[in-house]
Amino acid sequence: MTEKDWQKKWDEWELYKLDFNSGKPIYSIDVPPRYADGMLHVGHATHYIKMDFVARYKRMRGNEVFFPLCVDVNGMPIELSVEKQYKVDRKKTPRDKLIELCTEFANKNLEVIRQQFRSFGMSLDESQFYRTDSHSYRRITQLSFLKMLEKGMVYKKRHPVLWCPSCSTALASADVEYYPRKADLNWIKFQVAGEEEFVEVATTRPELICVCQAIGVNPEDKSKKLLIGKELITPIFNKRVKVLADKKIDPEFGSGIVMICSIGDKDDLEWIYKYNLPLEQALDEEGKLTKLAGKYVGMSTEAGRKAILEDLRAKELIEKVEETEQSVGLCWRCKAPVEFLQISQWFLKTLEYKKDVLETSKQIKWRPKHMEIRLKNWINSLTWDWVISRQRYFATPIPIWECERCGEIVPASPDMCYVDPTRDKPPVENCPSCGGKLKGCEDVFDTWMDSSMTALYNCYWGRDDKKFERLYPMSLRPQSHDIIRSWAMYTILRSFLLTEKKPWDNILIDGFILAPDGRPMHSSWGNIVDPLPIVEEYGADAFRYWASKCMIGSDLPFQHKEANHGRRFLRKLESIQRFIWLSLDSKPDEPKELRAVDRWIVSCYNQVVANVSKAIESFDFPRAIEQIEVFAWHELADQYLEMVKWRLKGEKDLSARWTLYQIGLGLTKLLAPFLCFSTEETYQDHYKRYEREKSIHASEWPKPIKIGKMDMLPGELAKEVIGTIRNWKNKNRMALNAPIERVEIIAGEKAEQISLVSEDIAQTLRIKDLAILEESEDIKEEILGVRPQIGRIGAQFKEKTKEIVSLIKRADPKEAHSKIERDNEWQITLREGEGVSITQDHLKFETGYSIRGRKCDLIRVEDLLIAIVS
């Protein structure tokens, strides 16, 4: 059957459907909702497959697994995709029309996403499907807001916020990514008020001179001390601003004199609050200069900057321009530079609960542990509350109406949710305070307001109290490290505020999958790796094998060779099962006693079961698959199957056949979480008729096989001896099935142990006569040959060299060695009667061994001595 056939079969069996009434413990996974833009790269596939490893393993461990298929259908990414695909301008498109297009766009991708998941063998539960734009999901987001509003945890205020002029919306700190770039640092001349003197103020934002509120210098900068307390006159705008002293100013940066504007960056904002300076606004919501900029009004920041610099040059007010490095904040979605604007927005109190979030985080097991420091660092760096309102359309509406006359806020009642204030009537006809007209809030929630509710939504918070008590907190949150500061942090915060509990027991942090060139994947770089062609070429299980080799928390480049190795491993597994079932015609009965080599392989298998279980429990998938692969390829295929072949011919060897069945089935189960298609094929083809479970994925996780005394030593000795002698055959260019006349193994204290496997050694290696001895005095070292060292002989004996070499080659090597040992020289007589003295330096003796007069090769394996007799 094909992979698609198995997916259909699993659907028919409802294999992954959660059964709340089964009585089994529930293991719940807070699956990251896949974004509904349909874009896919190898990183997405790898991350989700790792989640699937956990889900499949936990089912086999006897759990009901909550593993929902879910999609994120909210926010700016969808709107931006719609604008691009449908070629519409959000600002010129009616709100309802844009929402309709966004929904249509997302719906088109849902089936694509579903099929993509299925192609990787994901065992997602479609009976628990949810999408974040559904009324049921948005209702929960709105209910959570109303609860927090009631408790005073959210508020509305006119306050400086990060603003994306391109997306025309407020942003939270977590929505801004900082990148280094080069910029011009302009040294602009400001006149000292009441004096003819000018000083240079260094700035990269000359377009903000119109809202310069003060000038700053470092009080420890002796060259600037006389300026403190004076006033400077801003060029072009002729505004008097005071010179302030602040230790935060770097005297080594630029001229050491800086503008304090409203608002160029976070430092400006800090100084404005610190010194109670005016908050004037140079830029509007579209990123254009306001009327405060005078003749530059309506210009973009870039155009305004260029125009002001031209005018300053014309007035000879630019001392110099130098290049500088700066960190610029960009919108996480459109990558446009962000600004600080003072706009009325909704905020969720965050600073007040920083300690609570950190304490809650300590109750969660972070995998890897070191990733928790990223959350701590982010929380400790926060300086303002979370801006939760957005000036977009396609997201959850804020369930609020406001009085047009007095600004009174009228929230929706809980029973109204889900509600859209731009369409639906308010809970009361007029403002309760002044009787004024109520207008529905047009703002929507930040996407993370929805996303941070996944744990609560999955556990039926606000929907079913009994299920919530049973499910909450969830077992696992898997996610990538780049959204620790957003998804992880906001979920912990919201969960604490609403339940005073942690959202999950464990959080699994994954790294990025990089392009093969080691860089992040970007469409502009042309290095995005689409996993679907890889699955088409190598098969889903080969790709899943690659995913299993990726350590959690690490950024790793994709490597095709690992998928290819996965395919080779699958072929090896297939050949192992073929061997087993060519030897079996049914499920063997358990023998009364196992042979030593069978006990050895079962003992190896039991150790692998323990190691693999431990590795998966700690999410160390590379360790788990390595343990299985080494066992299957080397211990089982290379060693045991070779040792057992002779026992499978002729009469039935119950011990061997029972062992093969148990190991074959157990190996299939161990691999089932990783290689879901091939293991199902193997199970159905060979084992299903003898086992009760309808699918390998509905079977129990393997347990150690009880075999009584666990004695691995005889099998280990057999493995070492057989491997050593096979290597000796290769070295001597002998066929592996070539017979050997006699082998003696001097085993000392291990003679009794190796005697237990002597027949296995002899039959596997085709040894006609195998003797196991505790000790032997019959082995002797002998001189087998002698080679003349021609270079040294020639240097000493010149023209006599040829004759001397000939005589040495014809001589008895034992006699030559004996003479040199006795006399330190060997006298050779040449043809003309001349005698020459040959010493050890002229010769190289070849030694060997004999046993009872017969030549043998002697090989030491640890404390065993193997004599292969010629």
Backbone hydrogen bonds, N-H to C=O, Kabsch-Sander energy under -0.5 kcal/mol:
donor,donor_aa,acceptor,acceptor_aa,energy
6,W,2,T,-2.0
7,Q,3,E,-2.0
8,K,4,K,-2.1
9,K,5,D,-2.2
10,W,6,W,-2.8
11,D,7,Q,-2.0
12,E,8,K,-2.4
13,W,9,K,-2.2
14,E,10,W,-0.6
14,E,11,D,-1.1
15,L,10,W,-2.0
17,K,14,E,-1.1
20,F,18,L,-0.6
22,S,19,D,-1.4
27,Y,25,P,-0.5
27,Y,64,E,-3.0
28,S,26,I,-0.6
29,I,66,F,-2.8
30,D,28,S,-0.5
30,D,476,L,-3.4
31,V,29,I,-1.9
34,R,70,C,-1.8
36,A,72,D,-2.0
38,G,35,Y,-1.1
42,V,529,V,-2.2
44,H,41,H,-0.6
45,A,41,H,-1.7
46,T,42,V,-2.2
47,H,43,G,-2.4
48,Y,44,H,-2.4
49,I,45,A,-2.2
50,K,46,T,-1.8
51,M,47,H,-1.4
52,D,48,Y,-1.9
53,F,49,I,-1.9
54,V,50,K,-1.4
55,A,51,M,-2.3
56,R,52,D,-2.7
57,Y,53,F,-2.3
58,K,54,V,-2.8
59,R,55,A,-1.9
60,M,56,R,-1.9
61,R,57,Y,-1.1
62,G,59,R,-1.8
63,N,58,K,-2.0
64,E,25,P,-2.6
66,F,27,Y,-2.5
66,F,64,E,-0.6
67,F,65,V,-0.9
69,L,125,D,-1.7
71,V,130,Y,-1.7
72,D,34,R,-2.4
73,V,71,V,-0.7
75,G,394,F,-2.8
78,I,75,G,-0.6
79,E,75,G,-1.7
80,L,76,M,-3.3
81,S,77,P,-2.1
82,V,78,I,-2.5
83,E,79,E,-2.6
84,K,80,L,-1.9
85,Q,81,S,-2.9
86,Y,82,V,-2.9
87,K,83,E,-0.6
88,V,83,E,-0.9
90,R,88,V,-0.6
92,K,89,D,-1.4
93,T,89,D,-0.7
93,T,90,R,-0.9
98,L,94,P,-2.3
99,I,95,R,-2.3
100,E,96,D,-2.1
101,L,97,K,-2.2
102,C,98,L,-2.5
103,T,99,I,-2.4
104,E,100,E,-2.3
105,F,101,L,-2.7
106,A,102,C,-2.5
107,N,103,T,-2.7
108,K,104,E,-1.8
109,N,105,F,-1.0
109,N,106,A,-0.7
110,L,106,A,-1.1
111,E,107,N,-0.7
112,V,108,K,-0.5
113,I,109,N,-2.8
114,R,110,L,-2.4
115,Q,111,E,-2.4
116,Q,112,V,-2.2
117,F,113,I,-2.5
118,R,114,R,-2.0
119,S,115,Q,-2.1
120,F,116,Q,-0.9
120,F,117,F,-0.9
121,G,118,R,-1.4
122,M,117,F,-2.0
125,D,67,F,-3.6
126,E,124,L,-0.9
128,Q,125,D,-1.1
129,F,126,E,-1.3
130,Y,69,L,-1.4
132,T,71,V,-1.8
134,S,131,R,-1.8
138,R,134,S,-2.8
139,R,135,H,-2.0
140,I,136,S,-1.1
140,I,137,Y,-0.5
141,T,137,Y,-1.6
142,Q,138,R,-2.6
143,L,139,R,-2.8
144,S,140,I,-2.3
145,F,141,T,-1.8
146,L,142,Q,-2.4
147,K,143,L,-2.3
148,M,144,S,-2.1
149,L,145,F,-2.8
150,E,146,L,-2.2
151,K,147,K,-1.5
152,G,149,L,-1.1
153,M,148,M,-3.2
154,V,148,M,-0.7
155,Y,347,F,-2.3
157,K,345,Q,-2.6
159,H,157,K,-0.7
159,H,343,I,-1.6
161,V,341,L,-3.2
162,L,171,L,-0.7
163,W,339,E,-3.1
164,C,169,T,-2.6
168,S,164,C,-1.7
169,T,164,C,-1.2
171,L,162,L,-2.6
175,D,172,A,-1.6
176,V,173,S,-1.5
177,E,330,L,-2.5
179,Y,328,V,-2.2
181,R,326,Q,-2.4
183,A,324,T,-2.6
185,L,183,A,-0.5
185,L,322,E,-3.4
186,N,184,D,-0.8
186,N,203,T,-2.6
187,W,320,K,-3.0
188,I,186,N,-1.0
188,I,201,V,-2.6
189,K,317,L,-3.2
190,F,199,V,-3.1
191,Q,233,I,-1.0
192,V,197,E,-2.8
193,A,231,E,-2.8
195,E,192,V,-2.1
199,V,190,F,-2.7
201,V,188,I,-3.2
201,V,199,V,-0.5
202,A,200,E,-0.5
202,A,257,I,-1.9
203,T,186,N,-2.1
208,L,205,R,-2.1
209,I,206,P,-1.8
211,V,208,L,-1.6
212,C,209,I,-1.7
213,Q,260,I,-3.1
214,A,260,I,-1.2
215,I,242,K,-2.7
216,G,258,V,-2.7
217,V,244,L,-2.2
221,D,218,N,-2.0
222,K,220,E,-1.1
224,K,221,D,-1.8
225,K,221,D,-0.6
225,K,222,K,-0.7
227,L,224,K,-1.7
228,I,224,K,-0.7
228,I,225,K,-1.0
229,G,243,V,-2.1
230,K,227,L,-2.3
232,L,241,V,-2.9
233,I,191,Q,-2.8
234,T,232,L,-0.6
234,T,239,K,-2.5
237,F,235,P,-2.4
238,N,234,T,-2.0
241,V,232,L,-2.6
242,K,213,Q,-0.5
243,V,230,K,-2.6
244,L,215,I,-3.9
244,L,242,K,-0.6
246,D,217,V,-2.7
246,D,244,L,-0.5
249,I,246,D,-1.4
253,F,250,D,-1.3
254,G,252,E,-0.6
256,G,253,F,-2.0
258,V,216,G,-2.2
260,I,214,A,-2.6
261,C,259,M,-0.6
262,S,211,V,-1.1
263,I,261,C,-0.6
264,G,261,C,-0.6
269,L,265,D,-1.9
270,E,266,K,-2.5
271,W,267,D,-2.4
272,I,268,D,-2.6
273,Y,269,L,-2.0
274,K,270,E,-2.2
275,Y,271,W,-2.7
277,L,272,I,-2.4
280,E,278,P,-0.8
282,A,262,S,-0.7
282,A,280,E,-0.6
284,D,288,K,-2.6
287,G,284,D,-1.9
289,L,299,M,-3.1
290,T,282,A,-2.8
293,A,290,T,-2.1
294,G,291,K,-1.9
296,Y,293,A,-1.7
297,V,294,G,-1.9
298,G,289,L,-3.0
299,M,296,Y,-1.9
301,T,287,G,-0.9
304,G,300,S,-3.2
305,R,301,T,-2.3
306,K,302,E,-2.2
307,A,303,A,-2.3
308,I,304,G,-2.6
309,L,305,R,-2.2
310,E,306,K,-1.9
311,D,307,A,-2.0
312,L,308,I,-2.4
313,R,309,L,-2.3
314,A,310,E,-2.1
315,K,311,D,-1.5
316,E,313,R,-1.7
317,L,312,L,-3.1
319,E,187,W,-2.8
319,E,317,L,-0.6
320,K,187,W,-0.8
322,E,185,L,-2.1
324,T,183,A,-2.6
326,Q,181,R,-2.7
328,V,179,Y,-2.9
328,V,326,Q,-0.6
330,L,177,E,-3.1
331,C,336,A,-2.7
332,W,175,D,-2.2
335,K,331,C,-1.6
338,V,329,G,-2.2
339,E,163,W,-2.7
340,F,263,I,-0.7
341,L,161,V,-2.4
341,L,339,E,-0.6
343,I,159,H,-1.6
343,I,341,L,-0.9
345,Q,157,K,-2.5
347,F,155,Y,-3.4
348,L,386,W,-2.6
349,K,153,M,-3.1
353,Y,350,T,-1.4
354,K,351,L,-1.2
357,V,353,Y,-2.3
358,L,354,K,-2.2
359,E,355,K,-2.5
360,T,356,D,-2.5
361,S,357,V,-2.4
362,K,358,L,-1.3
363,Q,359,E,-0.6
363,Q,360,T,-1.1
364,I,361,S,-1.4
365,K,505,D,-2.8
366,W,364,I,-0.8
367,R,507,I,-2.6
371,M,368,P,-1.5
372,E,369,K,-1.8
373,I,370,H,-1.1
374,R,371,M,-1.2
375,L,371,M,-0.8
376,K,372,E,-2.2
377,N,373,I,-2.8
378,W,374,R,-2.0
379,I,375,L,-2.8
380,N,376,K,-2.5
381,S,377,N,-1.0
381,S,378,W,-0.5
382,L,378,W,-0.8
382,L,379,I,-1.0
386,W,348,L,-1.6
388,I,346,W,-2.0
388,I,386,W,-0.8
389,S,346,W,-1.0
390,R,444,V,-2.9
392,R,390,R,-1.0
395,A,393,Y,-1.8
398,I,443,D,-1.7
400,I,398,I,-2.7
401,W,410,V,-2.3
402,E,439,K,-2.7
403,C,408,E,-2.3
404,E,437,K,-2.8
407,G,403,C,-1.3
410,V,401,W,-3.4
412,A,399,P,-2.2
416,M,413,S,-2.3
417,C,413,S,-0.6
417,C,414,P,-1.0
423,R,420,D,-2.3
424,D,420,D,-3.7
431,C,436,G,-2.8
435,G,431,C,-1.8
438,L,429,E,-0.5
439,K,402,E,-2.9
441,C,400,I,-2.7
444,V,390,R,-2.6
445,F,396,T,-2.7
446,D,388,I,-2.5
449,M,446,D,-2.0
450,D,446,D,-0.8
450,D,447,T,-0.9
451,S,447,T,-2.6
452,S,448,W,-2.4
453,M,450,D,-1.9
454,T,451,S,-1.6
457,Y,453,M,-3.3
458,N,454,T,-3.0
459,C,455,A,-1.4
460,Y,457,Y,-2.0
461,W,456,L,-2.7
463,R,460,Y,-2.3
464,D,460,Y,-2.7
468,F,464,D,-2.3
469,E,465,D,-2.3
470,R,466,K,-1.6
471,L,467,K,-2.6
472,Y,468,F,-2.5
474,M,503,P,-2.6
475,S,28,S,-0.7
476,L,28,S,-1.9
477,R,506,N,-1.8
479,Q,508,L,-2.6
481,H,510,D,-2.1
483,I,480,S,-1.1
484,I,481,H,-1.3
487,W,483,I,-0.7
488,A,483,I,-1.8
489,M,484,I,-2.0
490,Y,486,S,-3.0
491,T,487,W,-2.0
492,I,488,A,-2.3
493,L,489,M,-2.5
494,R,490,Y,-3.0
495,S,491,T,-2.6
496,F,492,I,-2.3
497,L,493,L,-2.5
498,L,494,R,-2.0
499,T,495,S,-2.5
500,E,495,S,-0.7
500,E,496,F,-1.8
501,K,495,S,-0.7
505,D,474,M,-1.9
506,N,475,S,-1.3
507,I,365,K,-2.5
508,L,477,R,-2.8
509,I,367,R,-3.1
509,I,507,I,-0.7
510,D,479,Q,-3.0
510,D,508,L,-0.6
514,L,512,F,-0.7
514,L,556,L,-2.8
515,A,519,R,-2.9
518,G,515,A,-2.8
525,W,522,H,-0.9
526,G,522,H,-0.8
526,G,523,S,-0.7
527,N,522,H,-1.3
530,D,528,I,-0.6
534,I,530,D,-0.7
535,V,531,P,-2.5
536,E,532,L,-2.4
537,E,533,P,-2.2
538,Y,534,I,-3.2
539,G,534,I,-0.6
539,G,535,V,-1.7
543,F,539,G,-1.6
544,R,540,A,-2.7
545,Y,541,D,-2.3
546,W,542,A,-1.7
547,A,543,F,-2.1
548,S,544,R,-2.1
549,K,545,Y,-0.9
549,K,546,W,-1.1
550,C,547,A,-1.5
551,M,549,K,-0.6
554,S,551,M,-1.4
556,L,512,F,-2.2
556,L,554,S,-0.6
558,F,514,L,-2.3
562,E,559,Q,-1.1
563,A,559,Q,-0.9
564,N,560,H,-2.3
565,H,561,K,-2.5
566,G,562,E,-2.3
567,R,563,A,-1.9
568,R,564,N,-2.0
569,F,565,H,-2.6
570,L,566,G,-2.2
571,R,567,R,-1.9
572,K,568,R,-2.1
573,L,569,F,-2.5
574,E,570,L,-2.2
575,S,571,R,-2.1
576,I,572,K,-2.1
577,Q,573,L,-2.3
578,R,574,E,-2.2
579,F,575,S,-2.3
580,I,576,I,-2.3
581,W,577,Q,-2.5
582,L,578,R,-1.3
583,S,579,F,-0.8
583,S,580,I,-0.8
584,L,580,I,-0.6
599,R,595,R,-2.4
600,W,596,A,-2.1
601,I,597,V,-2.1
602,V,598,D,-2.3
603,S,599,R,-2.3
604,C,600,W,-2.4
605,Y,601,I,-2.5
606,N,602,V,-2.8
607,Q,603,S,-1.9
608,V,604,C,-2.1
609,V,605,Y,-2.6
610,A,606,N,-2.0
611,N,607,Q,-2.6
612,V,608,V,-3.2
613,S,609,V,-2.2
614,K,610,A,-2.1
615,A,611,N,-2.3
616,I,612,V,-2.6
617,E,613,S,-2.2
618,S,614,K,-1.2
619,F,616,I,-1.9
620,D,615,A,-3.3
621,F,619,F,-1.4
624,A,620,D,-1.8
625,I,621,F,-2.6
626,E,622,P,-2.0
627,Q,623,R,-2.2
628,I,624,A,-2.0
629,E,625,I,-2.7
630,V,626,E,-2.8
631,F,627,Q,-1.9
632,A,628,I,-3.1
633,W,629,E,-2.9
634,H,630,V,-2.0
635,E,630,V,-1.4
636,L,631,F,-3.3
637,A,632,A,-2.2
638,D,633,W,-1.3
639,Q,634,H,-1.0
640,Y,635,E,-2.7
641,L,636,L,-3.0
643,M,639,Q,-2.2
644,V,640,Y,-1.8
645,K,641,L,-0.9
647,R,644,V,-1.2
648,L,644,V,-0.6
648,L,645,K,-1.5
649,K,646,W,-0.7
654,L,652,K,-0.9
657,R,653,D,-2.4
658,W,654,L,-2.8
659,T,655,S,-1.9
660,L,656,A,-2.5
661,Y,657,R,-2.1
662,Q,658,W,-2.5
663,I,659,T,-2.7
664,G,660,L,-2.6
665,L,661,Y,-2.5
666,G,662,Q,-2.4
667,L,663,I,-2.9
668,T,664,G,-1.6
669,K,665,L,-2.1
670,L,666,G,-2.5
671,L,667,L,-1.7
672,A,668,T,-0.8
672,A,669,K,-0.6
674,F,671,L,-0.9
675,L,671,L,-3.3
676,C,674,F,-0.8
679,T,675,L,-1.8
680,E,676,C,-1.0
681,E,677,F,-2.2
682,T,678,S,-2.5
683,Y,679,T,-2.6
684,Q,680,E,-2.7
685,D,681,E,-2.4
686,H,682,T,-2.1
687,Y,682,T,-0.7
687,Y,683,Y,-1.2
688,K,683,Y,-2.8
690,Y,687,Y,-2.0
691,E,687,Y,-1.2
691,E,688,K,-0.5
698,A,695,S,-1.4
699,S,696,I,-1.1
701,W,60,M,-2.7
706,K,704,P,-0.5
707,I,705,I,-0.5
711,D,709,K,-1.1
712,M,710,M,-0.6
716,E,712,M,-2.6
717,L,713,L,-2.7
718,A,714,P,-2.5
719,K,715,G,-2.6
720,E,716,E,-2.4
721,V,717,L,-2.6
722,I,718,A,-2.7
723,G,719,K,-2.5
724,T,720,E,-2.3
725,I,721,V,-2.5
726,R,722,I,-2.3
727,N,723,G,-2.0
728,W,724,T,-1.9
729,K,725,I,-2.2
730,N,726,R,-2.2
731,K,727,N,-2.6
732,N,728,W,-1.8
733,R,730,N,-1.7
734,M,729,K,-3.1
738,A,735,A,-1.9
740,I,766,R,-2.2
742,R,869,V,-0.8
743,V,769,D,-2.5
744,E,867,A,-2.7
745,I,771,A,-2.9
746,I,744,E,-0.6
746,I,865,L,-3.1
747,A,745,I,-0.9
747,A,773,L,-3.3
748,G,773,L,-0.6
748,G,774,E,-1.0
750,K,747,A,-2.3
751,A,748,G,-1.5
754,I,750,K,-2.7
755,S,751,A,-1.6
756,L,752,E,-0.8
756,L,753,Q,-0.8
757,V,754,I,-1.0
758,S,755,S,-1.0
761,I,757,V,-2.3
762,A,758,S,-2.8
763,Q,759,E,-2.7
764,T,760,D,-2.1
765,L,761,I,-2.2
766,R,762,A,-0.9
767,I,762,A,-2.3
768,K,740,I,-3.0
768,K,766,R,-0.6
769,D,741,E,-0.8
771,A,743,V,-2.6
773,L,745,I,-3.0
773,L,771,A,-0.6
780,K,850,S,-2.9
782,E,848,G,-3.7
784,L,782,E,-0.7
784,L,846,E,-3.2
785,G,846,E,-1.5
787,R,844,K,-2.6
789,Q,842,H,-2.9
790,I,788,P,-1.3
793,I,789,Q,-2.2
794,G,790,I,-3.0
795,A,791,G,-1.8
796,Q,792,R,-1.3
797,F,793,I,-3.3
798,K,794,G,-1.7
800,K,797,F,-2.3
801,T,798,K,-1.8
804,I,800,K,-2.2
805,V,801,T,-2.7
806,S,802,K,-2.0
807,L,803,E,-2.1
808,I,804,I,-2.3
809,K,805,V,-2.2
810,R,806,S,-1.4
811,A,807,L,-0.9
811,A,808,I,-0.7
816,A,812,D,-2.3
817,H,813,P,-2.5
818,S,814,K,-2.3
819,K,815,E,-2.2
820,I,816,A,-2.1
821,E,817,H,-2.5
822,R,818,S,-2.1
823,D,819,K,-3.6
824,N,820,I,-1.7
825,E,819,K,-0.7
826,W,838,I,-2.4
828,I,836,V,-2.7
830,L,828,I,-0.5
830,L,834,E,-3.6
833,G,830,L,-2.0
836,V,828,I,-2.9
838,I,826,W,-2.6
838,I,836,V,-0.6
842,H,839,T,-1.5
843,L,840,Q,-1.4
844,K,787,R,-1.7
846,E,785,G,-3.3
847,T,845,F,-0.6
848,G,782,E,-2.6
849,Y,856,C,-0.9
850,S,780,K,-2.5
851,I,854,R,-3.1
852,R,778,D,-1.2
854,R,851,I,-1.7
856,C,849,Y,-2.8
857,D,868,I,-2.4
859,I,857,D,-0.5
859,I,866,I,-2.8
861,V,859,I,-0.5
861,V,864,L,-2.1
862,E,860,R,-0.5
864,L,861,V,-2.5
865,L,746,I,-1.9
866,I,859,I,-3.4
867,A,744,E,-3.3
867,A,865,L,-0.6
868,I,857,D,-2.9
868,I,866,I,-0.6
869,V,742,R,-2.2
869,V,867,A,-0.8
870,S,855,K,-3.1
